[in-house]
Amino acid sequence: MKNTTIDIRPVSMSTGAEIHGVDLAEPLHDRAYRDIRNALNEHGVIFFRDQKLTPAQHLAFSERFGEVEFDDTSTLGNPDGYPMIGEVRKEPESTRNIGGNWHSDHSFDPLPPLGAVLLARELPEYGGDTLFASMYAAYDALSDGLKKTLDSLRAVHAKTRAYVGLTPERAISAGEKAQLSQDFATREAVHPVAPRHPESGRKVLFVNPTYTVRFDGWTEKESAPLLDYLFRHAARPEFTYRFQWREGSIAFWDNRSVWHYALNDYHGSRRLMHRICIKGTGFAQ
Ligand code: SIN
């Protein structure tokens, strides 16, 4: 029987594991499904290589892990007939990419996604790697004193924060910024800063530089020094892993326990990825 025994190989001390011996085009046996889910909870992001999946097979695999949700990231197109698959696309003439800063997807929503299954369809000759950072490792490495302070805090996440501090090549015009700020003014949510992961039960640091604006009940100015410290701390290289894509590679990240960052270092080339987001269930308190 296919897909009954899988081989899980960690790729760094803090985050990431490659999973071998599984063909995701085939239905997943229950044991393989459980092993993959446990690996995701433990390592934060899991990688598969050389998968030849149709959009329907990509969707079927993702649906094993939860309800798939429509991804309304404004610039995403969809492959024909698959509205639930988002195209993360950068064309040769574009200098902007999607996800080119450390973030957790949709942390400005009341229930951020459980995770996303990203499949490489077309890649530049070089560049376009994705970085991942473990928010388990980031939390664990803090002092007991700071952990105690963070355990009692909540933070405000806003979609519009993403337009502040973009690099010049990803910057948007003042007009676009004003329009987007108006369109997305209500996309805000408040989450615990150091919640327990709902499946592993481990504590994670849940703030990110793209969407976290301030601590709940604090001003932005008061929040900035501690948030800046946490953003720098969490991006320490030893908490990260850099994934180099090949066509047919898949990265499946747990959006509750890792940040990700899509490198924008391949101007003049095309990169096309298919992304499926899986609905989250919120944090255990
Ligand atoms: C994203 O979901 O932020 C994009 C990741 C990538 O394209 O590598």
Boltz pocket constraint, residues with backbone or C-beta under 6 A from the ligand:
constraints:
  - pocket:
      binder: B
      contacts: [[A, 88], [A, 98], [A, 99], [A, 100], [A, 118], [A, 128], [A, 129], [A, 130], [A, 260], [A, 261], [A, 262], [A, 263], [A, 273], [A, 275]]
      max_distance: 6.0
